């Protein structure tokens, strides 16, 4: 089986459009379905670890800016700063689907997104949460449908995958995001103006 990031990178070529997350998910499922059970469990664990690694305040701020409505106040966007727990998970899945190089740049500085060619029309990657189970199901029709989840749960603690109730790293700003992240704010206003 290819390594995790190789699978992610290869699956991006299956997108019919730049915001076709579903096409990428289908390609991941098909590629992973040829792997051994241990490799599928390892894939699931890697997804979980990456999602935990992205429980950052700056990533929450990026999610708010890309997902939420805003109003212009004195020429600056004022973002609705509410986001659901599920929405934040699906956003982090989308980040993982963009690949390792993208993710490394965003973790260092979220404003790097302005300089990276990436489609922000559909920033929900929920399907990544089900890739391992769906890949397993393609080859093991009569097995427990939660087999991979349960197998990963048993290994999770040994690998130090710990879900936090609080974000780690830089504290989320929530308010005045346009002041904290001016490059992103300007770009979002430009995109909205072009669509209007």
N, C-alpha and C positions, 0 to 999 in steps of 0.2 A: 504494500500500500504506500502511496505517496505520503509525505509528511503533511501535517495539518495545514501549514501555510501554503504548501504547493497545491493542495486540494482547493483551498480558497481561491488562490490565484487562477488556477486552471478553470474553475467553475465560472469565473467572471466572463469568459469568452462565450458562454451559453446564453448570455443576456441578449434578447432581441432588440431591446432599447436600453439606453443607459440607466433607466430607473426600473428595469425589470428584475426585481429581487426574486420573484417567483421562479423565473427561468434559471437563475443562479442556484436556487435551492434544489430544484429538480436535478440539475447537473451534479450537485453535491451528493444527493441521495443515491443517484445511479452509480457514481464513482465509489462511494463508501460501501455500497451493497456488495462489492466484490471482496471486501476486506474480511479478515478473521473477526470473530466475536471480540477478542481482546483488543484489536485495533479499533473496532467501533466504540468500545467502552473508552479507550484512550482518547478518541475524538471527542466524545461527550465530556470527558473530564477537562480537556483542553478548552472547549467552549466555556465551561463553567469557570475555569481559572481566568480566562480572558475577561469574562463579564465581571468577575470580582475585581480584577486589576483596573477596570474602568469605573469603579465606584468612586470617582473623583469629583470634587467640587467644580473644577473647570469643565468637566464633561457634562455635568448637570447644567451649567450655564450655557454650553453649546447646544444642548438639547432644547432648552427653553428658547433660545434664539432661532433655531431652525424649525421648531415644531409649532411655536405659539404665535398667535395674532399679536399685533402691536399697533400703537397709535403714534403719530408724530407729535412730539411736544418740543417746541422751539427748534424744529428741524431734526431732532434726534428721535429714533424709535424708542418707545417705552413699551417693553414686552410684558405681556401677561405672564407672571412668573409661577403659575401653577402647572404641575405636571404629575401625572399619576405614576405610581410605582411601576405598573405594567408598561406604561409608555416609556419610562426611562430604561427598562430592560430591553424593550424592542428597539429603541434607539441605539443602545450599546451593541445589540446584535447586528444592526446595520453597519456600525463602525467596524466590527470584526469582518463583515463581508467585504469591506473595501480593501482588505489585505494588510499585511504586516508593515510594509513601507509607509502606507497612509497612516496606520495606527501609531507607529513610532513617532511620526511628525506631529500628530495631533496631541499625543500625550505630553510632548515637550512644550507645545504652544498651540492652543486651539485656533489661534488666528492664522495658522499655516493653512487652514482649509481654504482661505481666500486664494492662495497661490497654487492649489492643487486642482487639477481637472477632475471634478467629481459632481455627479448629478444629485442635487439636494431636493428634487421633486418628491421622492418617496424615501423617507428616512426611517422606515419601519422594517426591521428584519426579523420579525417574529418567527418565521419559518425555520431559522437556524436552531431554535430550541428543540425542534422535532426531527432534525436531520438524522441523528443516530438511531432513534427508535424506528423511523420510517425505513432507513437503510437495512436495519436488522429484519424488519417485517417482510421485506422483499424476498429474502432467502429463507425465512423461518416462519412460515404461515401458521403453524400450529402451536407456536410457543407463546408464553405469557407476553402480552403486548407491552408490559412495563419492565421487561427483563433488563434492558440496557440501563434504564433509570435506576433500578434497584442495584444492579452490579456497580454502577458508578457511585451510588450513595455509600456503598461499603468501602470504597477506596478513597473517597473524598477527604475524610479526616486524616488518613495517612499521608496525603499529599499536601496537607495544610491549607485546603480550600475552605476559607471561613467567610461566611456572608456577614456583612456588617449592617447594622441598622443605621449607622451614621456614615457619611462620606468620609474618605480619607484624602490625604494630600492637601492641596490648596483649598481653603474654604470657599464654598459657592458664594457668589456675589448676590445673586437673585435680583437685586435692584440696581438701577443705573448701569445696566449691562453695556449700553452704547458708549458710556464713558470708559468703562474698563476694557472693552474690546472694540475700539473704533473701526478697525479694518472690516470686521465682520458686519458691524452695524451699517457702515457705508455700502457694503456689497449687497446686503439684504434690501436696503432702500432702493438701490439701483435695479435690482431684479424686480421688485414690486412695481417700480415706475415703468419698467419695460413691459410688464404684463398688463398694466392699466391702459 
